[in-house]
Amino acid sequence: MTRIQVLAPLDGVVVELEKVPDQVFAQKMVGDGVAIDPSGSIAVAPVAGKLLKLFPGGHAFGISTPSGAELIVHIGLDTIELKGKGFKNIATEGQQVQPGTPIVSFDRPIIEQLGKVILSPVVSSGGGRIVERATGTVRAGKDVLFVLEI
């Protein structure tokens, strides 16, 4: 068994995944994890690994670790519909990243003005199980969001 400490990719307050108003995430169809109600404006890599997918619109990204874990960070809900409005990609798909590497910047007021919920799920999509979860406020790239055992 390998234990992976997944750092918070966003500054903000941790929210249980089951409380996310999107059934795909709330019912853990994508994977287990938590959500963050972000207070900052930058999303960073939560682990070291390869940036497998960085959507052109900046609303989501996926990272794989050398030990086989895969994580998805989805900034806001239904934000794919914004087609990049309010988002700016900083990193490049395929890039090797370290915990804390800036990936995407986003503008919460613009995203909310366009009618989207900014609550941001962070899930493990590549199997394994979460053995610890943070609560309360977390800092991007500094605080452990959850511990994944694979």
Buried (B, 14 or more C-beta within 10 A) or exposed (E): EEEBBBBBBBBBBBBEBEEBEBEEBBEBEBBBBBBBBBBBBBBBBBBBBBBBBBBEBBBBBBBBBEBEBBBBBBBBBEBBEBEBBBBEBBBEBEEEBEBBBBBBBBEBEEBEEEEBBBBBBBBBBBEBEBEEBBEEBBEBBEBBBBBBBB
